[in-house]
């Protein structure tokens, strides 16, 4: 199967009408693509994996279904096994080991991308430009901020990836900046 980002985005939109869920997929895809570049992996494949990690979320949000249903859809569409594995393994409920770099990266970027998005949106310019890891770490400590973000998953993902938390945050911000326009986080005009 030839992997097409545009086809993957259309698939994500077909199953998710909430634009924030689509933007979350784009954000995770951007972060995962940046890691692919760092590790010398296929940037398009990794970006698509990050984009589609929550393909089933709007229709199947329960912990018992999320990830499993999406993985099955992707399997039936002919997506590569490692893409399917990363989608399924990002939900801890199933106990599927993240035993390859792609699944580790998707898990490590998922919740963090949500926290970074929230941190950018509360800035006066609503932009990723100038957002620093220290600011995100400070927001991470505030349990009332972005309550839906699982901080334990951020820590666990960072540890599984074997990177420093501040370095990981800065790296994901950098990856997301490449998609700032699509994310609506390029800043407001003065």
FIKOLZA-1660 file (N, C-alpha, C; in steps of 0.1 Angstrom, whole numbers, plus 5000, padded with zeros to 4 digits):
% residues 190
   i   px   py   pz ch aa at
   1 5008 4988 5000  A  X  N
   1 5000 5000 5000  A  X CA
   1 5009 5012 5000  A  X  C
   2 5006 5022 4991  A  X  N
   2 5013 5035 4991  A  X CA
   2 5006 5044 5001  A  X  C
   3 5013 5049 5010  A  X  N
   3 5007 5057 5021  A  X CA
   3 5006 5072 5016  A  X  C
   4 4994 5077 5017  A  X  N
   4 4991 5091 5013  A  X CA
   4 4986 5098 5025  A  X  C
   5 4993 5110 5028  A  X  N
   5 4989 5118 5039  A  X CA
   5 4975 5124 5037  A  X  C
   6 4972 5128 5024  A  X  N
   6 4959 5134 5021  A  X CA
   6 4948 5123 5023  A  X  C
   7 4950 5111 5019  A  X  N
   7 4941 5100 5021  A  X CA
   7 4939 5097 5036  A  X  C
   8 4950 5097 5043  A  X  N
   8 4949 5095 5058  A  X CA
   8 4941 5106 5065  A  X  C
   9 4943 5118 5061  A  X  N
   9 4936 5130 5066  A  X CA
   9 4921 5129 5063  A  X  C
  10 4918 5124 5051  A  X  N
  10 4904 5123 5047  A  X CA
  10 4898 5112 5055  A  X  C
  11 4905 5101 5058  A  X  N
  11 4900 5090 5067  A  X CA
  11 4897 5095 5081  A  X  C
  12 4907 5103 5086  A  X  N
  12 4905 5108 5100  A  X CA
  12 4893 5117 5100  A  X  C
  13 4891 5126 5090  A  X  N
  13 4879 5135 5090  A  X CA
  13 4866 5127 5087  A  X  C
  14 4867 5116 5080  A  X  N
  14 4855 5108 5078  A  X CA
  14 4849 5103 5091  A  X  C
  15 4858 5100 5101  A  X  N
  15 4854 5094 5114  A  X CA
  15 4854 5104 5125  A  X  C
  16 4859 5116 5123  A  X  N
  16 4860 5126 5134  A  X CA
  16 4855 5139 5128  A  X  C
  17 4843 5144 5132  A  X  N
  17 4838 5157 5127  A  X CA
  17 4842 5168 5137  A  X  C
  18 4847 5165 5148  A  X  N
  18 4852 5175 5158  A  X CA
  18 4865 5180 5153  A  X  C
  19 4866 5193 5149  A  X  N
  19 4879 5198 5143  A  X CA
  19 4890 5197 5153  A  X  C
  20 4887 5198 5166  A  X  N
  20 4898 5197 5176  A  X CA
  20 4905 5183 5176  A  X  C
  21 4897 5173 5174  A  X  N
  21 4902 5159 5173  A  X CA
  21 4911 5158 5160  A  X  C
  22 4907 5164 5150  A  X  N
  22 4915 5164 5137  A  X CA
  22 4928 5171 5140  A  X  C
  23 4927 5183 5146  A  X  N
  23 4939 5191 5149  A  X CA
  23 4949 5183 5158  A  X  C
  24 4943 5176 5168  A  X  N
  24 4951 5167 5176  A  X CA
  24 4959 5157 5168  A  X  C
  25 4952 5151 5159  A  X  N
  25 4959 5141 5150  A  X CA
  25 4970 5148 5142  A  X  C
  26 4967 5160 5137  A  X  N
  26 4978 5167 5129  A  X CA
  26 4990 5170 5138  A  X  C
  27 4987 5174 5151  A  X  N
  27 4997 5178 5160  A  X CA
  27 5006 5166 5163  A  X  C
  28 5000 5154 5167  A  X  N
  28 5007 5142 5170  A  X CA
  28 5015 5138 5157  A  X  C
  29 5009 5139 5146  A  X  N
  29 5016 5135 5133  A  X CA
  29 5028 5144 5131  A  X  C
  30 5027 5156 5134  A  X  N
  30 5039 5165 5132  A  X CA
  30 5050 5162 5142  A  X  C
  31 5047 5159 5154  A  X  N
  31 5057 5155 5164  A  X CA
  31 5063 5142 5161  A  X  C
  32 5055 5132 5156  A  X  N
  32 5060 5119 5153  A  X CA
  32 5069 5120 5141  A  X  C
  33 5065 5128 5131  A  X  N
  33 5074 5130 5119  A  X CA
  33 5087 5136 5123  A  X  C
  34 5088 5145 5132  A  X  N
  34 5100 5151 5137  A  X CA
  34 5109 5140 5143  A  X  C
  35 5103 5131 5150  A  X  N
  35 5111 5120 5156  A  X CA
  35 5116 5111 5145  A  X  C
  36 5108 5108 5134  A  X  N
  36 5112 5100 5123  A  X CA
  36 5125 5106 5117  A  X  C
  37 5125 5119 5115  A  X  N
  37 5136 5126 5110  A  X CA
  37 5149 5124 5118  A  X  C
  38 5147 5125 5131  A  X  N
  38 5158 5123 5141  A  X CA
  38 5163 5109 5140  A  X  C
  39 5154 5099 5139  A  X  N
  39 5159 5085 5139  A  X CA
  39 5162 5079 5125  A  X  C
  40 5160 5088 5115  A  X  N
  40 5163 5083 5101  A  X CA
  40 5152 5073 5096  A  X  C
  41 5140 5075 5100  A  X  N
  41 5129 5066 5096  A  X CA
  41 5120 5073 5086  A  X  C
  42 5110 5066 5081  A  X  N
  42 5102 5071 5070  A  X CA
  42 5092 5082 5076  A  X  C
  43 5095 5094 5072  A  X  N
  43 5088 5106 5078  A  X CA
  43 5073 5105 5074  A  X  C
  44 5070 5102 5062  A  X  N
  44 5056 5101 5058  A  X CA
  44 5048 5090 5065  A  X  C
  45 5054 5079 5067  A  X  N
  45 5047 5068 5074  A  X CA
  45 5045 5071 5089  A  X  C
  46 5055 5077 5095  A  X  N
  46 5054 5081 5109  A  X CA
  46 5044 5092 5111  A  X  C
  47 5044 5102 5102  A  X  N
  47 5035 5113 5103  A  X CA
  47 5020 5108 5102  A  X  C
  48 5018 5099 5092  A  X  N
  48 5005 5093 5091  A  X CA
  48 5001 5085 5103  A  X  C
  49 5010 5078 5109  A  X  N
  49 5007 5070 5121  A  X CA
  49 5002 5079 5132  A  X  C
  50 5010 5090 5134  A  X  N
  50 5006 5100 5144  A  X CA
  50 4992 5106 5141  A  X  C
  51 4990 5109 5129  A  X  N
  51 4978 5115 5124  A  X CA
  51 4966 5106 5127  A  X  C
  52 4968 5093 5125  A  X  N
  52 4956 5083 5126  A  X CA
  52 4955 5076 5140  A  X  C
  53 4964 5080 5149  A  X  N
  53 4964 5072 5162  A  X CA
  53 4950 5072 5169  A  X  C
  54 4943 5083 5167  A  X  N
  54 4929 5084 5173  A  X CA
  54 4918 5084 5163  A  X  C
  55 4920 5077 5152  A  X  N
  55 4910 5077 5141  A  X CA
  55 4897 5072 5146  A  X  C
  56 4896 5064 5156  A  X  N
  56 4883 5059 5160  A  X CA
  56 4877 5066 5172  A  X  C
  57 4884 5076 5177  A  X  N
  57 4881 5082 5190  A  X CA
  57 4867 5088 5191  A  X  C
  58 4862 5095 5181  A  X  N
  58 4849 5102 5182  A  X CA
  58 4838 5091 5182  A  X  C
  59 4840 5081 5174  A  X  N
  59 4829 5070 5174  A  X CA
  59 4831 5059 5184  A  X  C
  60 4843 5057 5189  A  X  N
  60 4846 5047 5199  A  X CA
  60 4855 5052 5210  A  X  C
  61 4850 5061 5218  A  X  N
  61 4859 5068 5228  A  X CA
  61 4861 5059 5241  A  X  C
  62 4855 5048 5243  A  X  N
  62 4856 5041 5255  A  X CA
  62 4870 5034 5255  A  X  C
  63 4875 5032 5267  A  X  N
  63 4889 5026 5269  A  X CA
  63 4889 5012 5264  A  X  C
  64 4877 5005 5264  A  X  N
  64 4877 4991 5259  A  X CA
  64 4877 4990 5244  A  X  C
  65 4874 5001 5237  A  X  N
  65 4873 5001 5222  A  X CA
  65 4884 5009 5215  A  X  C
  66 4887 5021 5221  A  X  N
  66 4896 5031 5215  A  X CA
  66 4909 5024 5212  A  X  C
  67 4914 5026 5200  A  X  N
  67 4926 5020 5195  A  X CA
  67 4924 5007 5189  A  X  C
  68 4917 4998 5195  A  X  N
  68 4914 4985 5190  A  X CA
  68 4906 4986 5177  A  X  C
  69 4895 4994 5177  A  X  N
  69 4886 4996 5165  A  X CA
  69 4894 5002 5154  A  X  C
  70 4901 5013 5158  A  X  N
  70 4909 5020 5148  A  X CA
  70 4920 5011 5141  A  X  C
  71 4926 5003 5149  A  X  N
  71 4936 4994 5144  A  X CA
  71 4930 4984 5134  A  X  C
  72 4918 4979 5138  A  X  N
  72 4911 4970 5129  A  X CA
  72 4908 4977 5115  A  X  C
  73 4903 4989 5116  A  X  N
  73 4900 4997 5104  A  X CA
  73 4912 4998 5095  A  X  C
  74 4923 5001 5101  A  X  N
  74 4936 5003 5093  A  X CA
  74 4941 4990 5088  A  X  C
  75 4939 4979 5095  A  X  N
  75 4943 4966 5091  A  X CA
  75 4935 4962 5078  A  X  C
  76 4922 4965 5079  A  X  N
  76 4913 4961 5068  A  X CA
  76 4916 4970 5055  A  X  C
  77 4921 4982 5057  A  X  N
  77 4925 4991 5046  A  X CA
  77 4938 4988 5041  A  X  C
  78 4946 4979 5047  A  X  N
  78 4959 4975 5042  A  X CA
  78 4971 4983 5047  A  X  C
  79 4969 4991 5058  A  X  N
  79 4980 4998 5064  A  X CA
  79 4990 4988 5069  A  X  C
  80 5003 4992 5069  A  X  N
  80 5014 4984 5074  A  X CA
  80 5012 4979 5088  A  X  C
  81 5017 4968 5091  A  X  N
  81 5016 4962 5105  A  X CA
  81 5021 4971 5116  A  X  C
  82 5032 4978 5113  A  X  N
  82 5038 4986 5124  A  X CA
  82 5029 4999 5127  A  X  C
  83 5022 5003 5117  A  X  N
  83 5013 5015 5118  A  X CA
  83 5001 5010 5127  A  X  C
  84 4995 4998 5123  A  X  N
  84 4984 4992 5130  A  X CA
  84 4988 4990 5145  A  X  C
  85 5000 4984 5147  A  X  N
  85 5005 4981 5160  A  X CA
  85 5006 4994 5169  A  X  C
  86 5011 5005 5163  A  X  N
  86 5013 5017 5171  A  X CA
  86 4999 5023 5175  A  X  C
  87 4990 5022 5166  A  X  N
  87 4976 5027 5169  A  X CA
  87 4970 5019 5181  A  X  C
  88 4971 5006 5180  A  X  N
  88 4966 4997 5190  A  X CA
  88 4973 4998 5204  A  X  C
  89 4986 4999 5203  A  X  N
  89 4995 5000 5215  A  X CA
  89 4994 5013 5223  A  X  C
  90 4989 5023 5216  A  X  N
  90 4989 5036 5224  A  X CA
  90 4978 5037 5235  A  X  C
  91 4969 5027 5235  A  X  N
  91 4960 5026 5246  A  X CA
  91 4964 5015 5256  A  X  C
  92 4969 5019 5267  A  X  N
  92 4974 5010 5277  A  X CA
  92 4965 4999 5281  A  X  C
  93 4952 5001 5280  A  X  N
  93 4942 4992 5284  A  X CA
  93 4944 4978 5279  A  X  C
  94 4949 4977 5267  A  X  N
  94 4950 4964 5260  A  X CA
  94 4963 4956 5264  A  X  C
  95 4972 4963 5271  A  X  N
  95 4984 4957 5275  A  X CA
  95 4994 4953 5264  A  X  C
  96 4992 4959 5253  A  X  N
  96 5001 4956 5241  A  X CA
  96 5014 4963 5243  A  X  C
  97 5025 4955 5243  A  X  N
  97 5038 4962 5245  A  X CA
  97 5042 4971 5233  A  X  C
  98 5047 4983 5237  A  X  N
  98 5052 4992 5227  A  X CA
  98 5067 4987 5226  A  X  C
  99 5069 4978 5216  A  X  N
  99 5082 4971 5215  A  X CA
  99 5089 4976 5203  A  X  C
 100 5085 4987 5196  A  X  N
 100 5092 4992 5185  A  X CA
 100 5093 5007 5187  A  X  C
 101 5102 5014 5180  A  X  N
 101 5104 5028 5182  A  X CA
 101 5091 5036 5178  A  X  C
 102 5084 5032 5167  A  X  N
 102 5072 5040 5163  A  X CA
 102 5062 5040 5173  A  X  C
 103 5059 5028 5179  A  X  N
 103 5048 5028 5189  A  X CA
 103 5052 5036 5202  A  X  C
 104 5065 5036 5205  A  X  N
 104 5069 5044 5217  A  X CA
 104 5068 5059 5214  A  X  C
 105 5071 5063 5202  A  X  N
 105 5071 5077 5198  A  X CA
 105 5056 5082 5198  A  X  C
 106 5047 5074 5192  A  X  N
 106 5033 5078 5192  A  X CA
 106 5028 5080 5206  A  X  C
 107 5030 5070 5215  A  X  N
 107 5026 5071 5228  A  X CA
 107 5032 5083 5235  A  X  C
 108 5045 5086 5233  A  X  N
 108 5052 5097 5240  A  X CA
 108 5047 5110 5235  A  X  C
 109 5042 5111 5223  A  X  N
 109 5038 5124 5218  A  X CA
 109 5023 5127 5220  A  X  C
 110 5015 5117 5222  A  X  N
 110 5001 5118 5222  A  X CA
 110 4996 5129 5232  A  X  C
 111 4997 5126 5245  A  X  N
 111 4992 5134 5255  A  X CA
 111 5000 5148 5256  A  X  C
 112 5013 5147 5253  A  X  N
 112 5021 5159 5253  A  X CA
 112 5016 5169 5243  A  X  C
 113 5013 5164 5231  A  X  N
 113 5008 5173 5220  A  X CA
 113 4995 5181 5225  A  X  C
 114 4987 5174 5233  A  X  N
 114 4975 5180 5238  A  X CA
 114 4978 5191 5248  A  X  C
 115 4988 5188 5257  A  X  N
 115 4992 5198 5267  A  X CA
 115 4999 5210 5260  A  X  C
 116 5007 5208 5250  A  X  N
 116 5013 5219 5243  A  X CA
 116 5003 5227 5236  A  X  C
 117 4993 5221 5230  A  X  N
 117 4983 5228 5223  A  X CA
 117 4975 5237 5233  A  X  C
 118 4972 5232 5244  A  X  N
 118 4965 5240 5255  A  X CA
 118 4973 5251 5259  A  X  C
 119 4986 5249 5261  A  X  N
 119 4995 5259 5266  A  X CA
 119 4997 5270 5256  A  X  C
 120 4997 5267 5243  A  X  N
 120 4998 5277 5232  A  X CA
 120 4985 5285 5232  A  X  C
 121 4974 5279 5234  A  X  N
 121 4961 5286 5232  A  X CA
 121 4958 5296 5243  A  X  C
 122 4965 5295 5255  A  X  N
 122 4962 5304 5266  A  X CA
 122 4973 5316 5265  A  X  C
 123 4982 5315 5255  A  X  N
 123 4991 5326 5254  A  X CA
 123 4984 5338 5247  A  X  C
 124 4988 5350 5249  A  X  N
 124 4981 5362 5243  A  X CA
 124 4981 5361 5228  A  X  C
 125 4991 5355 5221  A  X  N
 125 4992 5355 5207  A  X CA
 125 4987 5341 5201  A  X  C
 126 4983 5332 5210  A  X  N
 126 4978 5319 5206  A  X CA
 126 4987 5312 5196  A  X  C
 127 5000 5312 5200  A  X  N
 127 5010 5307 5190  A  X CA
 127 5020 5298 5197  A  X  C
 128 5025 5289 5188  A  X  N
 128 5036 5280 5193  A  X CA
 128 5050 5288 5192  A  X  C
 129 5050 5299 5185  A  X  N
 129 5062 5306 5184  A  X CA
 129 5066 5312 5198  A  X  C
 130 5078 5309 5202  A  X  N
 130 5082 5314 5215  A  X CA
 130 5078 5306 5227  A  X  C
 131 5070 5296 5225  A  X  N
 131 5066 5287 5236  A  X CA
 131 5078 5279 5240  A  X  C
 132 5081 5278 5253  A  X  N
 132 5093 5271 5257  A  X CA
 132 5089 5260 5266  A  X  C
 133 5098 5250 5267  A  X  N
 133 5095 5238 5275  A  X CA
 133 5092 5241 5289  A  X  C
 134 5099 5251 5295  A  X  N
 134 5097 5255 5309  A  X CA
 134 5083 5259 5311  A  X  C
 135 5077 5267 5302  A  X  N
 135 5063 5271 5304  A  X CA
 135 5054 5259 5303  A  X  C
 136 5056 5249 5295  A  X  N
 136 5048 5237 5294  A  X CA
 136 5049 5229 5306  A  X  C
 137 5061 5228 5312  A  X  N
 137 5064 5220 5324  A  X CA
 137 5056 5227 5336  A  X  C
 138 5056 5240 5336  A  X  N
 138 5049 5247 5347  A  X CA
 138 5034 5244 5345  A  X  C
 139 5028 5244 5333  A  X  N
 139 5014 5241 5331  A  X CA
 139 5011 5227 5335  A  X  C
 140 5021 5218 5332  A  X  N
 140 5019 5204 5335  A  X CA
 140 5017 5202 5350  A  X  C
 141 5024 5210 5358  A  X  N
 141 5023 5208 5373  A  X CA
 141 5009 5213 5378  A  X  C
 142 5002 5222 5371  A  X  N
 142 4989 5227 5374  A  X CA
 142 4979 5217 5370  A  X  C
 143 4974 5210 5380  A  X  N
 143 4964 5199 5377  A  X CA
 143 4951 5205 5372  A  X  C
 144 4948 5217 5375  A  X  N
 144 4935 5223 5370  A  X CA
 144 4936 5227 5355  A  X  C
 145 4948 5228 5350  A  X  N
 145 4950 5232 5336  A  X CA
 145 4950 5220 5327  A  X  C
 146 4942 5221 5316  A  X  N
 146 4940 5210 5307  A  X CA
 146 4938 5197 5314  A  X  C
 147 4928 5196 5322  A  X  N
 147 4925 5184 5330  A  X CA
 147 4924 5171 5323  A  X  C
 148 4920 5172 5310  A  X  N
 148 4919 5159 5302  A  X CA
 148 4932 5153 5298  A  X  C
 149 4943 5160 5300  A  X  N
 149 4956 5155 5297  A  X CA
 149 4962 5146 5308  A  X  C
 150 4965 5134 5304  A  X  N
 150 4971 5124 5313  A  X CA
 150 4986 5127 5315  A  X  C
 151 4989 5133 5326  A  X  N
 151 5003 5136 5329  A  X CA
 151 5011 5124 5331  A  X  C
 152 5005 5113 5337  A  X  N
 152 5012 5101 5340  A  X CA
 152 5017 5095 5326  A  X  C
 153 5008 5096 5316  A  X  N
 153 5012 5090 5303  A  X CA
 153 5023 5098 5297  A  X  C
 154 5024 5112 5299  A  X  N
 154 5035 5120 5294  A  X CA
 154 5048 5115 5300  A  X  C
 155 5048 5113 5314  A  X  N
 155 5060 5108 5321  A  X CA
 155 5064 5094 5316  A  X  C
 156 5054 5085 5315  A  X  N
 156 5057 5072 5311  A  X CA
 156 5062 5071 5297  A  X  C
 157 5056 5079 5288  A  X  N
 157 5060 5079 5274  A  X CA
 157 5074 5084 5272  A  X  C
 158 5078 5095 5280  A  X  N
 158 5091 5100 5280  A  X CA
 158 5101 5090 5285  A  X  C
 159 5098 5083 5295  A  X  N
 159 5107 5073 5301  A  X CA
 159 5109 5062 5291  A  X  C
 160 5098 5057 5285  A  X  N
 160 5099 5046 5275  A  X CA
 160 5107 5050 5263  A  X  C
 161 5107 5063 5260  A  X  N
 161 5115 5068 5248  A  X CA
 161 5129 5070 5252  A  X  C
 162 5132 5071 5265  A  X  N
 162 5145 5072 5270  A  X CA
 162 5151 5086 5268  A  X  C
 163 5143 5097 5269  A  X  N
 163 5147 5110 5267  A  X CA
 163 5144 5119 5279  A  X  C
 164 5150 5130 5280  A  X  N
 164 5148 5139 5291  A  X CA
 164 5134 5146 5288  A  X  C
 165 5126 5149 5299  A  X  N
 165 5113 5155 5297  A  X CA
 165 5114 5168 5291  A  X  C
 166 5123 5177 5295  A  X  N
 166 5124 5191 5290  A  X CA
 166 5128 5190 5275  A  X  C
 167 5137 5181 5272  A  X  N
 167 5142 5179 5258  A  X CA
 167 5130 5174 5249  A  X  C
 168 5123 5165 5254  A  X  N
 168 5111 5159 5247  A  X CA
 168 5101 5170 5244  A  X  C
 169 5098 5178 5255  A  X  N
 169 5088 5189 5253  A  X CA
 169 5093 5198 5242  A  X  C
 170 5105 5203 5243  A  X  N
 170 5110 5212 5233  A  X CA
 170 5110 5206 5219  A  X  C
 171 5114 5193 5218  A  X  N
 171 5114 5187 5205  A  X CA
 171 5100 5186 5199  A  X  C
 172 5090 5182 5207  A  X  N
 172 5076 5181 5202  A  X CA
 172 5071 5195 5198  A  X  C
 173 5074 5205 5206  A  X  N
 173 5070 5219 5202  A  X CA
 173 5076 5222 5189  A  X  C
 174 5089 5219 5187  A  X  N
 174 5095 5222 5174  A  X CA
 174 5088 5215 5162  A  X  C
 175 5085 5202 5164  A  X  N
 175 5077 5194 5154  A  X CA
 175 5064 5200 5151  A  X  C
 176 5057 5204 5162  A  X  N
 176 5044 5210 5160  A  X CA
 176 5044 5224 5153  A  X  C
 177 5055 5231 5155  A  X  N
 177 5056 5244 5148  A  X CA
 177 5056 5243 5133  A  X  C
 178 5060 5231 5128  A  X  N
 178 5060 5229 5113  A  X CA
 178 5046 5228 5108  A  X  C
 179 5036 5226 5117  A  X  N
 179 5022 5225 5113  A  X CA
 179 5014 5236 5120  A  X  C
 180 5021 5246 5124  A  X  N
 180 5014 5257 5132  A  X CA
 180 5002 5262 5125  A  X  C
 181 5003 5265 5112  A  X  N
 181 4992 5270 5104  A  X CA
 181 4980 5261 5105  A  X  C
 182 4982 5248 5102  A  X  N
 182 4971 5238 5102  A  X CA
 182 4965 5236 5115  A  X  C
 183 4973 5239 5126  A  X  N
 183 4968 5237 5139  A  X CA
 183 4961 5249 5145  A  X  C
 184 4962 5260 5137  A  X  N
 184 4956 5273 5142  A  X CA
 184 4964 5279 5153  A  X  C
 185 4977 5276 5153  A  X  N
 185 4986 5280 5164  A  X CA
 185 4998 5288 5158  A  X  C
 186 4995 5295 5147  A  X  N
 186 5006 5303 5141  A  X CA
 186 5006 5317 5147  A  X  C
 187 4996 5320 5155  A  X  N
 187 4995 5333 5161  A  X CA
 187 4984 5342 5156  A  X  C
 188 4980 5351 5164  A  X  N
 188 4970 5361 5159  A  X CA
 188 4976 5373 5154  A  X  C
 189 4970 5380 5145  A  X  N
 189 4975 5392 5139  A  X CA
 189 4973 5404 5149  A  X  C
 190 4982 5412 5150  A  X  N
 190 4981 5423 5160  A  X CA
 190 4973 5434 5154  A  X  C
% end
